Amino acid sequence: MHCFRKRGLLMREIMHLEFITDRESRTHLHQDLEIIYILKGDVEILLDNKSYKLSENDFILINTNKKHWIKSGKNSVLGLRFLIDYQILTEYMKTNQLLFWCNTVTDNEESYTLLRKIMDQILSLYFDGAEADAFRIRSLMNEMLYLLTSNFLVRNEMKKAALLNNEEDARVIEIRNYILTNYQKQLSLNDLAEQMHLSSAHLSRYIKQNFGISFLEYLNNVRLFHAVDDLVYSNKKIINIAIDNGYPTPTAFNKAFRDCYQMTPSEYRSKANETNVDDGQMTRMTKEKQRELKKIIRQKKNYLKKESLQDHSLLVVDADQIRPLKSVCNEILNVGDITNLMRSDVRSQIHFLQNKLNFKYIRMWNMLRQLVYKDDEEHIQLNFTQLDRILDFCLEIHLIPHIEIGYKPVILMEGAEKQIYSEADTILFQTLEEYEDVLKRWFMHLINRYGLEEFETWRFEMRRDITHFPHKSDTFFECFPTAKKLLKGLSPKIRLGGPGIILGYENYQYDELFEKWKEVPDAEPDFISVYSFGYVTVEKDGKYYVKKSVDSQYTNHQAELLKEVLDRNGFSDQKIYVTEWNYSISNRNVLNDSCAMGAYVMQNLIQAENTVESMGWWHATDLLTEYHDTDTALNGDNGMLTCDGIQKPVYYAFEFMNKLHTGMLGKNENLLITTNEKGRYTLVCHNSKRLCYHGRTVMENKIRIEDVDELFENTEPIRLKVQIHNVKPGIYRMKSSFINREHGSVQDLWTQMGKKKNLSRSESDYLNRITVPHIKITEIESTENILNFEIDLQPYEIRLIKLDYQYKSHK
């Protein structure tokens, strides 16, 4: 590929830009970080033995010292290459351990949109020629670096599996520092081995394993990185550049340079001088390429201008343009292990939630563990009594069972990688035949007790990582078709879904799973079940890292990526059910009790409307994960209700959403409006905030209530503007119910009470009474059949607004 470089504003800028045109490049590597952004056409990039096809508006970041190969497609291609000086960046970041994950081909979140917008702005300014533009470009490049380091950087602490320990981390750093310090000298593998007190053979293998390249490749890469700077930004002679960068002779330098860049150092310097595009001179580009580039720049400028004029806080809807609202908020109530429903306090809170929120399904698991026991002769016996009582309770309060078949261990989590408590796996059956016999007897009992018509409304689910039989780690593709055959044999209306994969967290396993699934006879699911906990997994050199996502549309974007996998593997007609969902898997995070979490829930429920089939919040009540450390009124657990039954902001997000009408008028990121088509309009809105870098990387169980504001990018109020056209002329009564840090927030009210550890019954009752939404009532008048009003929201606030037309008698 041809590249045309814009010379840096100073001698050593941290970032510079090159334009990419048609030709292929050979496999190469370099120390600079590289972002490839496609403006027109498509390219194939081979990176880490994986192939990625980038089309228009796609971009990818290539980490330091990663071998890659770029090939353009059949059509003409134009692109940008941003090169980021790795050494300067490490000085700013005060670490040599920098790993980024930024790839629009495999990932999709709003941070990519922000980064693309900055790159478009840089491109739009590049050829304007105004003196002040140079400073604006530098400012945008700094903004781009901030966005990269705050949204796409993967920390060492995020390692997930098969990773280096601390001692090995230190060894990697020592190797890098030694080479960076001594690359100008005559340096050999033996010198480094002696410095580190290792054998040369062991060190060679270690470098290959942890750097992905050999010692000589890495050393040569560092030398060439600095030599290129000297070629472009100095007037040194070639022989001096060779010696200053550790090459014994100009001949050795020429050979290494030609192997990497397919040209001599002199030719590279000449091209760099010739292709400098300062002052808008694109001398090496063909006239056709120049015309294409200028057309793209005009399009980018027009789009950016239109975007800047658009008021994103304004939502305009037409009362006559209505579609059905597809609500996902009250589809599933999660109670987890079936034994939870043996407790009277849990039943009481589940009954309360059902009365208030009217859920359709109650989701539970580990039924077989309560059903199966072995007699003195080790024969399997079944006892239906306890399960029947629990199912009777569910049906009495109008909750349809959603049963996850199989064993699921109880696990309490402090954070993404740290457990408070976990159960060992339970092996229930010795053979598939035993498993099939138990399911058959149980299903027959359920039909005899509740009737086939009732049983047909129930829903079943099976997660992928189940282990039912000894000496087998994966029994899903044996158990799923067996359960499906039994259920469909009773009635084709009964639904069975799976595989309960975690969005983002298990994305690297999607294709392998569904490729295998489609080959299993009679195993097609009735729906795809997934979990969503706001994490994404990235891979480097066979090692997996997990990072917290800041994407406000995380579930939507991750579901879109999963749909692409489903389409590729013949599952395109399958609907996606998010059967477990939360901001995180931590059961000890103070954000779970906060207004911030209520706003997060409302934001996600608004965005998920009409995209997935359900959003099953994990979980109903803090009672489900009580342990010896839950000795205060609030413990940072994931429930909608506290252990004392007090409603959290999360609960009110569901309550507000549940009061919407069935006629959908419109929505944006912060707001959703509905109507009953009879002069009433109901809307919900929120002021959710994005996590900052610190908020994503802090240990979740270490967050203090007083530190919550520090976790977000800003804590500013916002003003939303609403216009509803084609309404009845007249007066409308506006009733606002809202929860914010000053009104109705259990966490803030408990803090005002001194965060007392053990509340008396009267104190708990008092806290329950005051943890209610604040209400404000006003009147507004329509003008020319338009309702026009504004809504001011405090940080993390959620609000329900009801607008009722006021009829008046005429004398």
C-alpha positions in Angstrom: 0.0 0.0 0.0 1.1 3.5 -0.7 1.2 5.8 2.3 1.5 9.6 2.2 2.6 11.2 5.5 1.7 14.5 7.1 4.8 15.7 8.9 4.4 16.2 12.6 3.8 19.7 14.0 6.9 19.4 16.2 10.0 17.3 15.9 8.6 14.4 17.9 4.8 14.5 17.8 3.1 11.6 19.6 0.8 11.0 16.6 1.0 11.5 12.9 -1.2 10.7 10.0 -0.7 8.8 6.7 -3.0 8.3 3.8 -3.5 4.8 2.4 -4.0 4.0 -1.2 -4.3 0.9 -3.3 -1.3 -1.4 -3.1 -0.7 -4.3 -0.8 1.9 -4.3 2.0 4.0 -7.3 3.0 3.9 -8.8 6.5 5.6 -6.4 8.8 5.7 -5.1 12.4 6.7 -1.9 14.2 6.7 -0.4 17.6 4.3 2.4 16.8 0.6 1.7 17.6 -1.3 1.9 14.3 -5.0 2.7 13.6 -6.2 1.9 10.1 -9.4 3.7 9.2 -11.1 2.9 5.8 -12.7 5.8 4.0 -13.5 4.0 0.8 -13.3 0.4 -0.4 -12.3 -2.6 1.7 -9.1 -4.2 2.9 -8.2 -7.5 4.5 -5.9 -7.4 7.5 -4.1 -10.5 8.8 -3.3 -10.0 12.5 -2.4 -12.7 15.0 -3.2 -15.3 12.4 -6.7 -14.0 12.2 -8.2 -12.3 9.2 -10.4 -9.2 9.5 -12.2 -7.6 6.5 -12.6 -3.8 7.0 -15.1 -1.9 4.9 -16.0 1.7 4.6 -16.0 3.5 8.1 -14.4 0.4 9.8 -11.2 0.8 11.8 -8.8 -1.3 13.8 -6.0 -0.6 16.2 -2.8 -2.8 15.8 -0.8 -3.1 19.0 2.9 -2.6 19.2 5.2 -5.3 17.7 2.2 -7.2 16.2 2.9 -8.8 12.8 0.3 -7.8 10.3 -0.4 -7.8 6.6 -2.7 -5.5 4.7 -4.3 -6.2 1.4 -6.8 -4.1 -0.5 -9.9 -5.5 -2.1 -10.8 -5.6 -5.8 -12.1 -2.0 -5.7 -10.1 1.2 -5.2 -9.3 1.9 -1.5 -8.7 5.1 0.4 -7.9 5.1 4.1 -6.1 6.8 7.0 -3.3 5.4 9.1 -2.8 7.0 12.5 0.6 6.1 13.9 1.1 6.7 17.7 4.6 6.9 19.1 4.8 4.0 21.5 7.7 5.3 23.4 6.2 8.7 24.1 2.9 7.1 25.0 4.6 4.8 27.5 6.2 7.9 29.1 2.9 9.6 29.5 1.2 6.4 30.8 4.1 5.6 33.1 4.1 1.9 31.9 5.5 -0.3 29.2 2.5 -2.7 29.5 0.0 -1.2 27.0 -2.6 -3.3 25.3 -5.6 -1.9 23.5 -8.7 -3.5 22.1 -10.2 -1.4 19.3 -11.8 -3.2 16.3 -15.1 -2.3 14.7 -15.3 -5.6 12.9 -15.7 -7.6 16.1 -17.0 -5.0 18.5 -19.7 -2.4 18.5 -20.2 0.3 21.1 -20.8 4.1 21.2 -17.1 4.8 22.0 -16.3 3.8 18.4 -18.7 6.4 17.1 -17.0 9.1 19.2 -13.6 8.0 17.9 -14.7 7.9 14.3 -16.1 11.4 14.7 -12.8 12.7 16.0 -10.9 11.1 13.1 -13.4 12.6 10.6 -12.8 16.1 12.2 -9.0 15.7 11.8 -9.5 14.7 8.2 -11.8 17.6 7.5 -9.3 20.1 8.9 -6.2 18.6 7.3 -6.3 20.5 3.9 -8.0 23.7 4.9 -4.7 25.5 5.2 -5.7 27.9 8.0 -2.8 28.6 10.4 -5.0 27.9 13.5 -6.0 24.5 12.2 -2.7 23.0 13.2 -3.5 23.7 16.8 -7.0 22.3 16.4 -5.6 19.2 14.8 -3.2 18.7 17.7 -6.1 19.2 20.1 -8.2 16.6 18.4 -5.3 14.2 18.3 -4.9 14.6 22.1 -8.7 14.1 22.5 -8.3 10.9 20.4 -5.5 9.7 22.6 -7.7 10.4 25.7 -10.6 8.4 24.2 -8.3 5.5 23.4 -6.7 5.3 26.8 -9.9 5.8 28.7 -12.1 3.5 26.7 -10.0 0.9 24.8 -7.0 0.3 27.1 -7.0 -3.2 28.7 -5.2 -3.2 32.0 -3.0 -6.0 33.4 -5.5 -6.4 36.2 -8.1 -7.4 33.7 -6.4 -10.6 32.8 -8.8 -13.5 32.7 -7.0 -16.8 32.0 -3.5 -18.3 31.2 -1.8 -15.1 32.1 1.6 -14.0 33.4 2.1 -13.8 37.1 3.5 -10.7 38.7 7.1 -12.1 38.6 6.8 -12.8 34.8 5.2 -9.3 34.3 8.3 -7.8 35.8 10.5 -10.0 33.6 8.7 -8.7 30.4 9.2 -5.1 31.6 12.9 -5.8 32.4 13.5 -7.2 28.9 11.8 -4.3 27.2 13.6 -1.7 29.3 17.0 -3.3 28.7 16.6 -3.4 24.9 15.2 0.2 24.8 18.1 1.4 26.9 20.9 -0.5 25.0 19.6 -0.8 21.4 22.2 1.7 20.2 25.0 -0.7 21.3 26.2 -4.0 19.9 23.6 -6.1 21.7 23.2 -9.9 21.6 20.9 -12.5 23.1 23.8 -13.7 25.3 24.3 -10.2 26.7 20.6 -10.0 27.7 20.7 -13.6 29.1 23.7 -12.8 31.2 22.1 -9.7 32.5 19.0 -11.7 33.6 20.9 -14.7 34.8 19.1 -17.1 32.4 20.4 -19.4 29.7 20.3 -18.1 26.2 18.0 -21.0 25.0 15.5 -20.4 27.8 15.5 -16.7 27.2 15.0 -17.2 23.5 11.9 -19.4 24.1 10.6 -17.0 26.7 10.8 -13.9 24.4 9.2 -15.8 21.5 6.4 -16.9 23.8 5.7 -13.6 25.5 6.5 -11.1 22.7 5.3 -13.2 19.7 8.6 -12.6 17.9 12.3 -13.5 18.3 14.9 -11.5 20.2 16.5 -10.3 16.9 13.2 -9.3 15.4 12.3 -7.3 18.4 15.7 -5.6 18.6 15.7 -4.8 14.9 12.1 -3.4 15.2 13.2 -1.0 18.0 16.3 0.1 16.0 14.3 0.7 12.8 11.6 2.6 14.8 14.3 5.1 15.9 16.1 5.0 12.5 12.9 6.1 10.7 12.6 9.1 13.0 16.1 10.1 12.2 15.5 9.6 8.4 12.4 11.8 8.4 13.1 14.4 11.1 16.9 14.9 10.8 19.6 15.7 8.3 22.0 13.0 9.5 23.9 11.0 6.9 22.8 7.4 6.4 26.0 6.0 7.8 25.6 8.0 11.0 22.0 6.9 11.4 23.1 3.3 11.1 25.8 3.6 13.7 23.6 5.7 16.1 21.0 3.0 16.0 23.2 0.0 16.8 23.9 -1.3 13.3 27.6 -2.3 12.8 27.7 -1.2 9.1 25.6 0.7 6.7 25.2 -2.6 4.7 23.6 -4.3 7.7 21.3 -1.3 8.2 20.3 -1.3 4.5 19.5 -5.0 4.5 17.3 -4.8 7.7 15.6 -1.7 6.3 14.9 -3.2 2.9 13.5 -6.4 4.5 11.0 -4.3 6.5 10.1 -1.5 4.1 11.0 -3.0 0.7 13.2 0.0 -0.1 16.5 1.5 0.9 16.8 4.1 3.7 17.7 6.7 1.0 14.7 5.9 -1.0 12.5 6.1 2.1 13.9 9.5 3.0 13.3 10.7 -0.6 9.7 9.5 -0.6 9.0 11.0 2.8 10.2 14.4 1.6 8.4 14.1 -1.7 5.1 12.9 -0.2 4.9 15.4 2.6 1.4 16.8 2.2 1.9 20.1 4.1 0.0 23.0 2.6 -2.4 20.7 0.9 0.1 19.3 -1.6 -0.8 15.6 -2.4 1.9 15.4 -5.0 2.2 11.6 -5.1 -1.5 10.9 -5.3 -3.1 10.5 -8.7 -5.6 13.2 -9.7 -8.4 10.6 -9.4 -7.3 9.8 -5.9 -7.2 13.5 -5.0 -10.7 13.9 -6.4 -12.0 10.9 -4.4 -10.3 12.2 -1.2 -11.7 15.7 -1.6 -15.2 14.3 -2.2 -15.0 12.2 1.0 -13.8 15.3 2.9 -16.7 17.3 1.7 -19.1 14.5 2.7 -17.5 14.3 6.2 -17.7 18.1 6.6 -21.4 18.2 5.6 -22.2 15.4 8.0 -20.3 17.0 10.9 -22.0 20.3 10.2 -25.5 18.7 10.2 -24.6 16.8 13.4 -23.5 20.0 15.2 -26.8 21.7 14.3 -28.9 18.8 15.5 -30.3 19.3 19.1 -29.9 15.8 20.6 -31.8 16.9 23.8 -35.0 17.5 21.7 -37.5 14.7 21.0 -40.2 15.6 18.5 -43.1 13.1 18.1 -46.4 13.0 16.3 -49.5 11.9 18.3 -50.9 10.3 15.2 -47.8 8.2 14.4 -48.2 5.3 16.8 -46.6 1.8 16.8 -47.0 -0.9 19.4 -44.7 -0.7 22.4 -42.6 -3.8 22.8 -41.9 -3.7 26.5 -39.1 -6.0 27.9 -39.2 -4.9 31.5 -41.8 -7.3 33.1 -41.1 -10.5 31.1 -38.9 -12.3 33.6 -38.5 -12.2 37.4 -35.3 -14.0 38.5 -35.3 -15.8 41.8 -32.4 -18.2 41.1 -32.0 -21.4 43.1 -35.4 -23.1 43.8 -34.6 -23.4 47.5 -35.0 -19.6 47.8 -38.7 -20.0 47.4 -38.9 -22.2 50.4 -38.3 -19.1 52.6 -41.3 -17.2 53.7 -39.5 -13.8 53.6 -38.5 -14.4 50.0 -42.0 -15.4 49.1 -43.4 -12.3 50.7 -41.1 -10.1 48.6 -41.8 -12.0 45.4 -45.5 -11.5 46.1 -45.0 -7.8 46.6 -43.0 -7.5 43.3 -45.7 -9.4 41.4 -48.5 -7.2 42.8 -46.6 -4.1 41.8 -44.9 -5.0 38.6 -47.0 -7.8 37.1 -44.2 -10.0 35.7 -45.1 -12.8 33.3 -42.5 -15.5 34.1 -40.6 -16.5 37.2 -37.2 -17.9 36.4 -35.6 -20.5 38.7 -33.2 -23.4 38.6 -31.8 -26.5 40.4 -35.2 -28.2 40.4 -33.6 -31.6 39.7 -31.3 -31.3 42.7 -34.4 -31.0 44.9 -36.3 -33.6 43.1 -33.7 -36.5 42.9 -32.4 -38.6 45.8 -31.0 -42.1 46.0 -32.3 -44.9 48.3 -30.2 -47.3 50.3 -29.5 -49.4 47.2 -28.3 -46.3 45.2 -31.5 -46.3 43.0 -32.7 -43.0 41.9 -36.0 -41.9 43.5 -38.1 -38.7 43.0 -39.9 -36.6 45.6 -42.2 -34.1 44.1 -43.6 -32.6 47.3 -41.4 -29.6 47.8 -41.3 -28.6 44.2 -45.1 -28.9 43.9 -45.6 -26.5 46.8 -43.2 -24.0 45.2 -44.9 -24.3 41.8 -48.3 -23.9 43.4 -47.2 -20.7 45.0 -45.9 -19.3 41.7 -49.2 -20.1 39.9 -51.3 -18.7 42.7 -49.7 -15.3 42.2 -50.0 -15.6 38.4 -46.4 -16.3 37.6 -45.6 -18.8 34.8 -42.6 -21.0 35.5 -39.5 -20.4 33.4 -37.3 -23.4 34.5 -33.6 -23.7 33.8 -33.0 -27.4 33.5 -29.9 -28.7 35.0 -27.6 -27.9 37.9 -26.3 -24.3 38.5 -24.0 -23.7 41.4 -24.7 -20.9 43.8 -21.9 -18.3 43.5 -21.5 -15.0 45.4 -19.1 -12.5 43.7 -17.3 -9.5 45.1 -16.0 -8.6 41.6 -15.5 -10.0 38.1 -12.8 -12.4 39.3 -13.2 -12.7 43.1 -15.7 -15.0 44.8 -17.2 -14.7 48.3 -18.7 -18.2 48.2 -19.3 -21.0 45.7 -20.7 -24.5 45.7 -19.0 -27.4 44.1 -20.5 -29.1 41.1 -23.1 -31.7 41.8 -23.1 -34.9 39.7 -26.8 -36.1 39.6 -26.7 -38.9 37.1 -24.3 -41.6 36.0 -25.7 -42.0 32.5 -27.7 -40.1 29.9 -30.4 -42.8 30.3 -30.8 -41.9 34.0 -31.1 -38.3 33.1 -33.8 -39.0 30.4 -35.8 -41.2 32.7 -35.9 -38.6 35.5 -37.0 -35.8 33.1 -39.7 -38.0 31.6 -41.1 -39.0 35.0 -41.0 -35.4 36.2 -42.7 -34.0 33.1 -45.4 -36.6 33.3 -46.1 -35.7 37.0 -46.3 -32.0 36.1 -48.9 -32.6 33.4 -50.9 -34.9 35.6 -50.9 -32.3 38.4 -51.4 -29.0 36.4 -52.8 -30.2 33.1 -51.3 -30.1 29.6 -52.9 -26.8 28.7 -51.2 -25.1 31.7 -47.9 -27.0 31.1 -47.8 -25.8 27.5 -47.4 -22.2 28.7 -44.3 -22.9 30.7 -40.8 -22.1 29.3 -37.6 -24.2 29.7 -34.0 -23.2 29.3 -30.7 -25.0 29.4 -27.3 -23.4 29.7 -24.3 -24.6 27.9 -21.8 -25.2 30.7 -23.7 -28.0 32.5 -22.2 -31.2 33.8 -24.5 -34.0 34.6 -22.4 -37.1 34.2 -19.0 -38.1 35.8 -15.9 -37.8 33.6 -17.6 -35.5 31.2 -17.0 -31.7 31.2 -19.5 -30.8 28.4 -22.8 -32.6 28.3 -24.9 -29.9 26.7 -25.1 -31.5 23.2 -26.3 -34.7 24.8 -28.7 -33.2 27.3 -30.4 -30.6 25.1 -31.7 -32.9 22.3 -32.8 -35.4 25.0 -34.9 -32.7 26.8 -36.2 -31.3 23.5 -37.4 -34.8 22.3 -39.3 -35.3 25.6 -40.9 -31.9 25.7 -41.9 -31.8 22.0 -43.2 -35.3 22.4 -45.6 -34.0 25.0 -46.6 -30.9 23.0 -44.9 -28.9 20.2 -46.1 -25.7 21.9 -43.6 -26.2 24.8 -40.5 -24.0 24.3 -36.9 -24.9 25.2 -34.1 -22.5 24.6 -30.4 -22.0 25.4 -27.4 -21.9 25.6 -27.1 -19.2 28.4 -23.9 -17.6 27.1 -22.6 -14.4 28.5 -22.7 -11.5 25.9 -19.3 -10.0 25.3 -17.6 -12.1 27.9 -17.7 -15.3 25.9 -17.7 -13.6 22.4 -14.6 -15.5 21.3 -16.5 -18.8 21.7 -19.6 -17.9 19.6 -18.7 -19.3 16.3 -17.3 -22.6 17.6 -20.4 -23.1 19.7 -23.0 -22.5 17.0 -21.0 -24.3 14.3 -21.0 -27.4 16.5 -24.7 -26.9 17.5 -26.0 -26.8 13.9 -24.4 -30.3 13.3 -26.3 -31.9 16.2 -29.5 -33.6 14.9 -32.9 -32.5 16.3 -31.3 -29.9 18.6 -32.6 -26.6 17.2 -33.7 -24.3 20.1 -36.9 -22.4 20.3 -35.0 -19.3 21.4 -31.5 -18.1 22.2 -30.9 -17.3 25.8 -28.0 -15.0 26.8 -26.7 -13.2 29.9 -25.6 -9.6 29.9 -23.2 -8.2 32.6 -21.4 -5.5 30.9 -18.0 -7.1 30.3 -16.1 -7.8 27.1 -13.3 -10.3 26.6 -10.3 -9.5 24.3 -7.5 -11.9 23.2 -3.8 -11.3 22.7 -1.3 -14.1 22.0 -3.7 -16.8 23.2 -4.4 -15.0 26.5 -7.7 -13.6 27.4 -8.4 -10.3 29.1 -11.8 -9.0 30.4 -12.7 -5.3 30.6 -15.7 -3.4 31.8 -17.7 -1.8 28.9 -18.9 1.8 29.1 -21.3 1.3 26.3 -24.7 2.7 27.3 -26.2 0.4 24.6 -24.0 -2.6 25.5 -26.8 -5.2 25.4 -28.1 -3.9 22.1 -24.7 -3.8 20.4 -23.6 -7.1 21.8 -26.9 -8.7 20.7 -26.3 -7.3 17.2 -22.9 -8.9 17.1 -24.4 -12.2 18.2 -27.1 -12.0 15.5 -24.3 -11.8 12.9 -22.9 -15.1 14.3 -26.4 -16.6 14.3 -26.9 -15.6 10.7 -23.6 -17.1 9.6 -24.4 -20.4 11.3 -28.0 -20.9 10.2 -29.8 -19.6 13.3 -31.1 -16.4 11.7 -34.7 -16.9 12.7 -34.0 -17.3 16.4 -35.1 -14.6 18.9 -32.8 -13.5 21.6 -33.9 -13.6 25.3 -31.7 -11.8 27.8 -32.6 -14.1 30.7 -30.0 -12.6 33.2 -28.9 -9.0 33.1 -27.1 -6.6 35.4 -24.5 -3.9 35.3 -22.1 -6.4 36.8 -21.8 -9.8 38.5 -20.6 -8.3 41.7 -22.9 -8.9 44.8 -21.0 -6.3 46.8 -20.9 -3.1 44.8 -22.5 0.1 46.4 -23.6 1.2 42.9 -26.2 -1.6 43.0 -28.0 0.4 45.7 -27.6 3.8 44.1 -29.5 6.2 41.9 -26.9 5.7 39.3 -28.0 2.1 38.9 -31.7 3.1 38.6 -30.8 5.5 35.8 -28.6 2.8 34.2 -31.6 0.3 34.3 -34.0 2.8 32.7 -31.5 3.7 30.0 -31.0 0.0 29.1 -34.8 -0.8 29.2 -35.5 2.2 26.8 -32.7 1.1 24.4 -33.7 -2.6 24.5 -37.3 -1.8 23.6 -38.1 -3.5 20.3 -34.6 -5.1 20.0 -34.6 -8.2 22.3 -37.4 -10.3 23.6 -36.8 -9.9 27.3 -34.5 -8.3 29.9 -34.5 -10.4 33.0 -32.9 -8.3 35.8 -30.6 -10.3 38.0 -32.2 -10.5 40.6 -35.4 -9.9 42.5 -34.2 -9.3 46.1 -31.0 -9.0 48.2 -32.4 -11.9 50.3 -31.2 -14.3 47.5 -27.5 -13.6 48.2 -27.4 -13.1 52.0 -24.2 -14.2 53.6 -22.3 -13.6 56.8 -21.0 -10.3 55.5 -24.5 -8.9 54.8 -25.1 -7.3 58.2 -26.2 -3.7 57.2 -29.3 -2.2 55.7 -27.5 -2.0 52.3 -24.8 -4.3 51.2 -24.3 -3.5 47.5 -26.3 -6.5 46.3 -28.1 -6.8 43.0 -31.7 -7.0 44.1 -34.6 -4.7 43.3 -35.5 -4.8 47.0 -33.2 -4.8 50.1 -33.3 -7.6 52.6 -35.9 -5.6 54.6 -38.0 -5.1 51.4 -37.2 -1.5 50.8 -37.4 -0.4 47.2 -34.2 0.6 45.5 -33.9 3.1 42.6 -33.6 0.0 40.4 -37.1 -1.1 41.5 -38.5 2.3 40.6 -37.0 2.2 37.2 -39.0 -1.0 36.6 -42.1 0.5 38.2 -41.9 3.7 36.0 -41.4 1.6 32.8 -44.3 -0.6 33.8 -46.7 2.4 33.8 -46.1 3.2 30.1 -49.0 2.9 27.6 -49.1 0.4 24.8 -48.9 3.0 22.0 -45.3 4.0 21.2 -44.7 7.6 19.9 -40.9 7.8 20.0 -37.7 7.7 22.0 -34.1 8.9 22.1 -31.2 8.1 24.4 -32.8 9.7 27.5 -36.5 9.6 26.8 -39.4 7.4 25.7 -43.0 8.6 25.1 -46.2 6.6 24.9 -49.9 7.2 24.6 -53.3 5.5 25.3 -54.7 7.3 22.2 -57.3 9.0 24.4 -55.6 12.2 25.4 -53.1 10.7 27.8 -49.4 10.7 27.3 -46.9 8.9 29.6 -43.2 9.2 29.3 -40.1 8.1 31.2 -36.7 9.8 31.2 -33.3 9.5 32.9 -29.9 11.2 33.3 -27.6 8.2 33.3 -23.9 8.9 33.2 -21.0 7.1 31.5 -18.3 5.5 33.7 -14.9 7.1 33.5 -11.7 5.2 33.3 -11.4 5.0 37.0 -15.0 3.8 37.3 -14.3 0.9 35.0 -11.1 -0.2 36.6 -11.7 0.2 40.3 -12.2 -3.0 42.3 -16.0 -3.1 42.6 -16.1 -4.3 46.2 -13.8 -1.4 47.2 -16.1 1.4 46.1 -17.4 3.6 48.9 -20.7 5.5 48.8 -19.0 8.8 49.1 -16.9 8.0 46.1 -19.7 7.2 43.6 -19.5 10.6 41.8 -15.8 10.0 41.0 -16.7 6.9 39.0 -18.5 8.9 36.2 -17.4 11.2 33.4 -19.5 14.1 34.8 -22.3 14.8 37.3 -24.0 17.6 35.4 -27.8 18.1 35.2 -29.4 17.9 31.8 -32.4 19.6 30.2 -34.6 17.6 27.8 -37.0 19.2 25.3 -40.2 17.5 24.2 -42.6 18.4 21.4 -45.8 16.3 20.8 -47.6 17.3 17.6 -51.2 16.9 16.7 -52.6 16.9 20.2 -56.0 18.2 21.3 -55.9 21.9 21.9 -56.3 22.8 25.6 -54.9 22.4 29.1 -52.9 19.3 30.2 -52.2 18.2 33.7 -48.5 17.2 34.1 -47.7 14.9 37.0 -44.1 14.1 37.5 -42.8 11.3 39.8 -39.1 11.2 40.3 -36.2 9.6 42.2 -32.9 11.4 42.6 -30.2 11.7 45.3 -32.4 14.3 47.1 -35.7 12.4 46.8 -36.5 8.7 47.4 -33.0 7.2 47.1 -32.6 4.6 49.8 -28.8 4.8 49.7 -28.8 8.6 50.2 -31.5 8.5 52.9 -29.7 5.7 54.7 -26.5 7.8 54.5 -28.3 10.8 56.1 -29.3 8.4 58.9 -25.6 7.8 59.5 -25.3 4.5 57.7 -26.3 2.8 60.9 -25.3 -0.8 60.8 -28.2 -2.4 62.6 -31.5 -0.6 62.1 -34.3 -1.2 64.6 -37.7 -2.2 63.2 -39.1 1.3 63.6 -36.0 2.8 61.9 -36.3 0.3 59.0 -40.1 1.1 58.7 -39.3 4.8 58.6 -36.7 4.3 55.9 -39.2 2.3 53.9 -41.9 5.0 54.3 -39.6 7.8 53.0 -38.1 5.9 50.1 -40.8 6.9 47.7 -40.8 9.1 44.6 -41.2 12.8 44.9 -44.3 14.2 43.1 -44.7 17.5 41.3 -47.9 18.6 39.5 -48.3 21.5 37.0 -50.4 22.4 34.0 -49.2 23.2 30.5 -51.2 24.4 27.5 -50.9 23.2 23.9 -50.1 25.8 21.2 -51.2 25.2 17.7 -51.9 21.6 18.6 -48.4 21.2 19.9 -47.4 20.3 23.5 -44.0 21.9 24.1 -42.2 21.5 27.4 -38.8 21.0 29.0 -37.6 18.6 31.7 -34.7 19.3 34.0 -33.0 16.2 35.4 -30.4 16.0 38.2 -27.5 13.5 37.8 -28.7 9.9 38.0 -32.4 11.0 38.1 -35.2 8.9 36.8 -38.6 10.4 36.1 -42.2 9.3 35.2 -44.4 12.0 33.6 -48.1 11.7 33.0 -49.9 14.2 30.8 -53.7 14.2 31.0 -56.0 16.3 28.9 -58.3 18.4 31.1 -61.9 18.4 29.9 -64.0 21.4 30.7 -67.7 21.9 30.9 -69.2 24.6 28.6 -71.8 26.9 30.0 
